[in-house]
Amino acid sequence: MDSRAEKAEAVYTRLNAAYGIPDWRPAFAPVDELILTILSANTNDRNSLRAFERLKEQFGEDWDAIRVAPLDEIKKAIRVAGMYNQKAPRIVNALEKLHREIGAYSLDHLAGMDVDEALEYLQSFPGVGHKTASIVLLFCFRKPTFPVDTHIQRQSQRVGISRAKAPPLEVKRDWESLLPDADYYALHLNLIRHGREVCDARSPRCGECVLQTICDYAHEHRAG
Ligand code: SF4
């Protein structure tokens, strides 16, 4: 492979061939996506979704009720997502900020911001980093920002898109410099799927992998 740009294009194309090109369709309203993504830290999708559903069951579709609820009640509702001592205040802080600054539980004003402004705004919420901010912006507004989770970081390092010790923000910038904006959504979803199904953290199944011939890790381990 002559260049990282060619490799990035090959990763995108091969994963699309393996898994299809997912259509962009927002599954959640932006505030729901923000809260769900806060809940998703260090747990799997099933547990974060269960915590989100329990929150809604307990408090109804009423963010104001959650904002003023005793913290212990929120912790109890989201317990299944783990790290509830950190996640409950983060949720309340996010709702407080929206209530104080916007006067509503809405992120619709992000639609009119450019991507850097919107990223900066979301990252001003306590406990919200570039991954969460990028997920909200890409998934709900189709803004061109590439969210990097642990699966994407690991594969990017192994394949050789990013350097071996690149932190998530560097990985994000690597992909954004190599592929067009329109590719981010499909690439994000397909890399996560590939990381779960094939490029496992402990035992990657390189022999079954569509990226094997362009992957630095596979080359090194075959040579070694
Ligand atoms: S070849 Fe192996 S290390 Fe490389 S992406 Fe595939 S599974 Fe992961």
Boltz pocket constraint, residues with backbone or C-beta under 6 A from the ligand:
constraints:
  - pocket:
      binder: B
      contacts: [[A, 155], [A, 158], [A, 159], [A, 198], [A, 199], [A, 200], [A, 204], [A, 205], [A, 206], [A, 207], [A, 209], [A, 210], [A, 211], [A, 212], [A, 213], [A, 215], [A, 216], [A, 217], [A, 218]]
      max_distance: 6.0
